């Protein structure tokens, strides 16, 4: 069984910082793309940031310059550093990882973390 476990959410004041972590455990060969999504009440879940296996990154415009995604392949972990937080960043943040399960045949599947709440007060 594969499981993604998230941590690092919390309540902070505007301008504060948090670091989210998402660690994968279980049986798999490697991890391809890692990403972070968020969903605020009444809103659609949106992609916040992603990072490929070679380290290339992509961010939604609203967080550019404030958030940083990174990965530690040895720990099977993806991080999201959230700086200069704004009330509009308040949401449940979900990690998503595309895991290569087998190589014969080549099988890859997406997995989701359980979500971690980020609340930013004004």
Secondary structure, 3 states (H helix, E strand, C coil): CCEEEEECCEEEECCCCEEEEEEEECCCCEEEEEEEEEECCCCCCEEEEEECCCCCEEECHHHCCCEEEEEEHHHCEEEEEECCCCHHHCEEEEEEEEEEEEECCEEEEEEECCCEEEEEEC
